[in-house]
Amino acid sequence: MGRGDLTNAEWDRLESFLPPGGARGGRWSDHRRVINGVLYRVRTGVQWRDLPERFGPWETVYKRHRRWSADGTWKMLLSRIQAAEDASGGIDWDVSVDSTAVRAHQHAAGARKAPPAAVSKGGRPGDEPGRSSTTEVGRPAGGGGQIGECLGRSRGGFTSKIHLAADGRCRPLAFVLTPGHYGDGPQLERVLEQVSVPRAGVGRPRTRPDRVLADKAYTSRRNRRYLRRRGIRHTIPERLDQHRHRRNRGSRGGRPTGFDSERYKKRNTVERAINRLKGYRAVATRYEKRAYIYLGTVTLAALTIWLRT
């Protein structure tokens, strides 16, 4: 076992959730070997062609990562691990929200404007045997130029932005990918709508945190109304200009927003979760042209954090 590979305990937690493979005959690389190859690439950021030979053909590793990014297998595995943690009471539901910008490598630009080919149960001629049949999807996200592939222009070049919500133990609960020039505040609803932890038994998935902590970028009235409508307590500081405008309006300005400075200190959990994610070089720098493949890379990094925390 190499450094960074799945341990026996981690593999035991994942094995039962993985789709069956090798059903149509032919040579087959088992899931553990391929997942270790993808983990090696996510951790080091090397080109796919430079994967060590112990992981098998690089095309097999890349194609399975691309397929599982498209059909939701990585997301399904993350949900299952989160569900097991929630069943044992291991999730702290004081959720912190923030974002981080990711510099896109020059190889990430230049994707075709036409949407990528569909990924379905049947497969196409030339695909490897035993492809995943967990979910049938029409077309992965992206394919609409720079914005559709979540690439935004800035002074430093192309960037993408990861908006995420982290639990109180510095683990990513949910995340959304946008172009790098998108603001943080308008994405709060999208991020919280992605929070969905299945129950171990019967019942709907848990989607509502106990409390949301965020910085001043999320202090808009729309965000506060959204959180009140869902019954979510929140700790978000108010900007100085908002405080001044409310005071100038007198009684028409409304009541001051509540703010607990001691509880706000816990917001650093999302910063530490971002640091953990960016410890994976293929997350800290985006190399993928397609947004859905990069999102799969982020999902696998988050899955590894949950397995090893």
Long-range contacts (C-beta under 8 A, 24 or more apart in sequence): 2-36, 2-40, 2-54, 4-36, 4-39, 4-40, 4-43, 5-36, 5-39, 5-40, 6-32, 6-35, 6-36, 6-39, 6-307, 10-307, 10-308, 13-81, 13-84, 13-307, 14-77, 14-81, 14-307, 17-76, 17-77, 17-80, 18-73, 18-77, 19-73, 19-132, 19-133, 19-134, 20-130, 21-129, 21-130, 22-129, 22-130, 23-129, 23-130, 24-129, 24-130, 25-129, 26-128, 26-129, 27-129, 28-128, 28-129, 28-130, 29-56, 29-57, 29-60, 29-61, 34-60, 34-61, 34-64, 34-65, 37-61, 38-64, 38-65, 38-300, 39-300, 39-304, 41-65, 41-282, 42-280, 42-281, 42-282, 42-283, 42-297, 42-300, 42-301, 42-304, 43-280, 43-281, 43-282, 44-281, 44-282, 45-280, 45-281, 45-282, 45-284, 45-285, 45-287, 60-128, 63-127, 63-128, 64-128, 64-132, 65-293, 65-296, 65-297, 65-300, 66-293, 66-296, 67-119, 67-131, 67-132, 68-132, 68-296, 69-140, 69-292, 69-293, 69-295, 69-296, 69-297, 69-299, 70-116, 70-119, 70-137, 70-140, 70-292, 70-293, 70-296, 71-119, 71-132, 71-134, 71-135, 71-136, 71-137, 72-134, 72-135, 72-137, 73-132, 73-134, 73-135, 74-296, 74-299, 74-300, 74-303, 75-299, 76-134, 76-135, 77-303, 78-299, 78-302, 78-303, 78-306, 79-196, 79-197, 79-198, 80-198, 81-303, 81-306, 81-307, 82-173, 82-197, 82-198, 82-306, 83-197, 83-198, 83-199, 83-200, 84-200, 85-306, 86-197, 86-199, 86-200, 86-206, 87-199, 87-200, 90-169, 91-167, 91-168, 91-169, 91-173, 91-197, 92-167, 92-168, 92-169, 93-167, 93-168, 93-209, 93-210, 93-211, 94-167, 94-168, 94-209, 94-210, 94-211, 94-213, 94-266, 94-269, 95-165, 95-166, 95-167, 95-168, 95-173, 95-192, 95-195, 95-209, 95-210, 95-211, 95-212, 95-213, 96-165, 96-166, 96-168, 96-212, 96-213, 96-214, 96-266, 96-267, 96-268, 96-269, 96-270, 96-273, 97-163, 97-164, 97-165, 97-166, 97-188, 97-191, 97-192, 97-212, 97-213, 97-214, 97-218, 97-270, 98-163, 98-164, 98-166, 98-184, 98-214, 98-215, 98-267, 98-270, 98-271, 98-274, 99-161, 99-162, 99-163, 99-164, 99-184, 99-187, 100-161, 100-162, 100-164, 100-274, 100-277, 100-278, 101-154, 101-159, 101-160, 101-161, 101-180, 102-159, 102-160, 102-161, 102-162, 102-180, 102-283, 102-284, 102-285, 102-286, 103-156, 103-157, 103-158, 103-159, 103-285, 103-286, 104-151, 104-157, 104-158, 104-159, 104-160, 104-180, 104-285, 104-286, 105-285, 105-286, 105-287, 106-157, 107-287, 107-289, 108-151, 108-158, 108-286, 108-287, 108-288, 108-289, 108-294, 109-146, 109-151, 109-158, 109-289, 110-289, 111-142, 111-143, 111-149, 111-289, 111-290, 112-143, 113-143, 113-144, 113-145, 114-143, 115-139, 115-140, 115-142, 115-143, 115-144, 116-140, 116-142, 116-143, 116-290, 116-292, 140-290, 140-292, 141-291, 141-292, 141-295, 142-290, 142-291, 142-292, 143-290, 146-179, 147-179, 148-291, 149-289, 149-290, 149-291, 150-177, 150-178, 150-179, 150-291, 150-294, 151-179, 151-180, 152-178, 152-179, 152-180, 152-181, 152-182, 153-180, 153-181, 154-180, 154-181, 160-286, 160-291, 160-294, 162-274, 162-277, 162-283, 162-298, 163-187, 163-190, 163-191, 164-191, 164-270, 164-273, 164-274, 164-277, 165-191, 165-192, 165-194, 165-195, 165-209, 165-212, 165-270, 166-269, 166-270, 166-272, 166-273, 166-274, 167-269, 168-266, 168-269, 169-269, 169-309, 170-269, 170-270, 170-272, 170-273, 170-276, 170-309, 171-273, 171-302, 171-305, 171-306, 171-309, 172-273, 172-277, 172-302, 172-305, 173-197, 175-298, 175-299, 175-302, 177-291, 177-294, 177-295, 177-298, 183-217, 184-217, 184-218, 185-217, 185-218, 185-219, 185-220, 185-223, 188-214, 188-218, 188-223, 188-226, 189-223, 189-226, 192-230, 192-232, 208-232, 211-235, 211-263, 212-236, 213-263, 213-264, 213-266, 213-267, 213-270, 214-267, 215-267, 219-257, 224-257, 235-259, 235-260, 235-263, 235-264, 235-267, 237-264, 273-305, 276-305, 277-301, 277-302, 277-305, 280-304
